[in-house]
Amino acid sequence: MPAPFGHGPPAQTAHHLMSAVAAHLRAVAASRPLVLLVEDLHWADRDAVELLEVATRALAKVPLLVLASYRPEAARRAHPLYDVLPRLLRDRPVECLRLDELGLGAVADLVAARAGPGTPDLAAYLHARTDGHPLFLVELLHDLVERRLLPRDEAGRLLPPTRHVQVPILLRHVVSHRVARLGAETEELLAVAAVAGEVWDLGVVEAVLGWEEERLLRALDRALRSDVVVPVTGEGERYRFRHALIREVLYGEQVARRRRHLHQRVARVLEDDMATDRQVANHAGLAYHFGAAEMWEPAARHAIAAGDEARDRSACHGAVVAYQQALATLARTTPALARELLPTVHERLGQAHLVLGQPEAAEADFRRMLDGALATRDRATEGRGLAWLSYARRRLYSPVGSHDAAVAALAVARDIGEPKLLALANWNLAHVHEIEGDLDRSLRHAAEAERLARGSGAAELLGRSLLVLAQLAIWHGRYADAERSAREALDLARTSHDALALAAAHWRLGIALGEVGRYGQARAVLLSGVAGAEEAGERYYLAKLLNTLGWLHIELGDAEGALRWDREALVIAQGSHGGRVTEAERYSLLNLATDELAAGRLEPAAAHLRAFAPLLEHRDYGRFRYLNRYQLLRSEVGLAQGNREEALRFAAEAGLLAETKAMPKNLAKSRLLEGRACLGLGQTEAAVEALTEATALADRIGHGSLRWQTRLWLGRAGAAAGGDAAPHFDIASAWLHALASAIDDQDLRDRLLGAPLARALEEARTDAPARTAARPAGLTEREVEVLVLLARHQTNNEIAAELFVSPRTVTTHVANIFGKLGVANRRAAAAAAARFGLL
């Protein structure tokens, strides 16, 4: 072949050279099939591209396979490939294969094939560092394996390296060579861009370089055409490196002093931009660049501001990272600046950890805040540190430590007399007493905290005080007051960007609305709270919000829907607090038992209660609340099992506790259960008395579901006593339909009106005259109900579901009916019912 491909005489023309190359390839391929590999065709000049085009045209029927690789983004209008590619695709038997970046699954497969089994964490590490670029990936993996930097887990799977690993030498050479070919101008632009960040603003780079526009755009165009950088879609003149490793190589090649100098210049440009337009604030970027420039004071202040920005966006993970960066930076500043800023950083970091459900970390933060205050004799910071330490200990279910710190915080606040600190200390102690069940003291401190917060303009503390007042109002049955306080707290939390208070306000408002039967509004509020908590990464109130959605669906008579929410709540509660059993987990177990009971599944309900029972021995957090709920639920289970004596006993215990704590809703419910138990025992007079009291309590507090449910049972008791049940049933039906008509959502409305108890009410209205007639053969009211359903050919299980009792209880009733009627089978009993005019 002629030079430069062989040692023959030089070709006289380009056509002669191309023909000679084609003839040589034909001769080689004639003896055996030939594969010709052409790599990086995008770097070829026009002569080389034309040679490929001519040679492949002449060899169309020769056993020759040409494999050519190129970057499609490089084949632009000015590139030789731009004109040749269409002809190759049209006139040759060509197949195009697009080699995309590897996804996580493909990365994991490659690791397994080349190095052995790896963990998902290793695949994620490699993918993040290489963006799935096959060459970068293979070389980085090879380097890590060769240098034995990948540890193994207990199963022998490869793990990510435990320290930062530099880009392998081969890849550094590849990247450096590729960039060097773009020319000195582009290389300098990319060096500055590498310092500016993986994503960078062209205006910032332009200001640092100080170039005139044409020079800048010329260098940028080369970088874009080479695919080293790409535009960030939809963000104007913002660009990013195609692969993070490219930026890493370009950054690492610069000497440290030059990097520091460039970081300082970038930071000053960003500061100037922020001074010109406050909307372009970039505190995180400024903290990074000032830190890299070793200018520690501005780096610390901007890191704190970046944490505040992230907190205001409910991005609490980002806030934690920024505040921790501030701590690391302050360790390198002057002692005076550290003393000034450390308490603020520890306080805000602790609050962010609380939102994320990390009370151990929060306690450590507040402990450091308190230690610093004691060392500097800063009494105001000492008081705040004690208050927040108290709160963190409550979240750790350490009531004694929480109480002691709360009392100490109030003592410091009173000693100083500063209104905002007094508001904080009073709110905190109000919350402590709320948890302990000392509701009168809680109310006094919460009211004082509200007064002080309003007077001092402390919006965040006002919101927290209102949340305690809302909770107390809910327990005391003052739902309108609870709604007002919760709504104001919600508005304040939105203004102050307090993620924890925002979730708490949604939770309390949802309860207040649900208790009075405004179910559609309550559901919307709770779902909004769930969305906000999930966005912020908040876990503590998320479980409570999910629990409350479960309770709301029970109020609607939707047991299966309630189960879904409560199961999700249990998963969240169990997964967010390590080995501690949280209040939300306890309520989840009680809710699940309630759901199963409402669905007629006694054994699963009993299983949840058995899981819950040992938790009654824990006296660490709000025990009176879940104890009262447990007592009420045990009474309901007793009724379902036909054990009316046990139901009566637990109802009485629940009533005593509810009366002691001034919780009228639970008192009304205990009287309702007491009346049902007495009715089942044939004690109609006692039943009527208990149900009359339950109805009066429900009316007094304006409770949604209890107002109609107590009347349903009062009507049944009245009928058993020989009275007229129809008025009670009519009023109950009116209340039920009023609740339903206020629901905009047709599905929720149908669930409420189609619930088993709602259907039982409508049937009771229809059958009211028959139910008030004299009972034949000495049958009890419940036995008459069973006989009527039996005569309608319902099975024992169907009767049990209709009357909310267990099948075993129905079996007992049927046996008693047979004995009193003197019959031997269901057909004879049905005939007797017809004779008595019961059908």
Buried (B, 14 or more C-beta within 10 A) or exposed (E): BBEEEEEEEEBEEEEEBBBBBBBBBBEBBEEEEBEBEBEEBBEBEEEEBBBBBBBBBBBEEBEBEBEBEBBEEBBEEEBBBEBBBEEBEEEBEEEEEEEEBBEBEBBBBBBBEEBEBBBEEBBBBBBEBBBBBBEBBBBBBBBBBEEEEBEEEEEEBBBBBEEEBEBBEEBBEBBBEBBEEBBEBBBEBBBBBBBBBBBBBBEBBBBBBEBEEEEBBBBBEBBBBBBBBBEBEEEEBBBBBBBBBBBBBBBEBBEEEEBBBBBBBBBBBBBEBBEEEEEEBBBBBBBBBBBBBEBBBBBBBBBBBBBBBBBEBBBBEBBBBBBBBBBBBBEEBEEEBBBBBBBBBBBBBBBBBBBBBBBEBBBBBBBBBBEBBEEBEBBBBBBBBBBBBBBBBBBBBBBEBBBBBBBBBBEBBBEBEBBBBBBBBBBBBBBBBBBBBBBEBBBBBBBBBBBBBBEBEBBBBBBBBBBBBBBBBBBBBBBEBBBBBBBBBBBBBBEBBBBBBBBBBBBBBBBBBBBBBBBBBBBBBBBBBBEBBBEBBBBBBBBBBBBBBBBBBBBBBBBEBBBBBBBBBBBBBBEBBEEBBBBBBBBBBBBBBBBBBBBBBBEBBBBBBEBBEEBEEEEBBBBBBBBBBBBBBBBBBBBBBBBBEBBBBBBBBBBBBBEEBBBBBBBBBBBBBBBBBBBBBBBBEBBBBBBBBBBEBBBEBBBBBBBBBBBBBBBBBBBBBEBBBBBBBBBBBEBBBEBBEBBEEEEBBBBBBEBBBBEBBBBBBEBBEBBBEEBBBEBBBBBBBBBBBBBEEBEBEBBBBBBBBBBBBBBBBBEBBBEBBEBEEBEEBBBBBEEBEBE
